[in-house]
């Protein structure tokens, strides 16, 4: 059976933090405020995967407790993949909305890392950057938004 999941995440900027997107550190003067490292791209992927399987969202699976404070989102994605070991990811399509960071130069590295974490081919991961056209959180440089759609195959 095929199932589709949708994920979304957004975090505001915060001075004094490193910026992580798609599991890699991005050169920036601002990071993202969050209980974890604030990696909105990985968070949207996790929510899409969980949604496709009918599970709770990322905040319910990884609550704001000391155990997950400042945690690397790559660890959260690994734990999610362990929970969803019976699925086959067909493809993942993501969009990152930010006018603050141009992600094109990071996309290949992100795709390679994310595909490794999810045990799929980089060709199954798509990452698009959008400026937001001066609208919304990502477009007004208030933070970064990420959207994700995933298609999986699983047993009934």
Rosetta blueprint (number, residue, H / E / L):
1 X L
2 X E
3 X E
4 X E
5 X E
6 X E
7 X E
8 X E
9 X E
10 X E
11 X E
12 X E
13 X E
14 X E
15 X E
16 X L
17 X L
18 X L
19 X E
20 X E
21 X E
22 X L
23 X L
24 X E
25 X E
26 X E
27 X L
28 X L
29 X L
30 X E
31 X E
32 X E
33 X L
34 X L
35 X L
36 X L
37 X L
38 X L
39 X L
40 X H
41 X H
42 X H
43 X H
44 X H
45 X H
46 X H
47 X H
48 X H
49 X H
50 X H
51 X H
52 X H
53 X L
54 X L
55 X L
56 X L
57 X L
58 X H
59 X H
60 X H
61 X H
62 X L
63 X L
64 X L
65 X L
66 X H
67 X H
68 X H
69 X L
70 X L
71 X L
72 X L
73 X H
74 X H
75 X H
76 X H
77 X H
78 X H
79 X H
80 X H
81 X H
82 X H
83 X H
84 X L
85 X L
86 X L
87 X L
88 X E
89 X E
90 X E
91 X E
92 X E
93 X E
94 X E
95 X E
96 X E
97 X E
98 X L
99 X L
100 X L
101 X L
102 X L
103 X L
104 X H
105 X H
106 X H
107 X H
108 X H
109 X H
110 X H
111 X H
112 X H
113 X H
114 X H
115 X H
116 X H
117 X H
118 X H
119 X L
120 X L
121 X L
122 X H
123 X H
124 X H
125 X E
126 X E
127 X E
128 X E
129 X E
130 X E
131 X L
132 X L
133 X L
134 X L
135 X L
136 X H
137 X H
138 X H
139 X H
140 X L
141 X L
142 X L
143 X E
144 X E
145 X E
146 X E
147 X E
148 X E
149 X E
150 X E
151 X E
152 X E
153 X E
154 X L
155 X L
156 X L
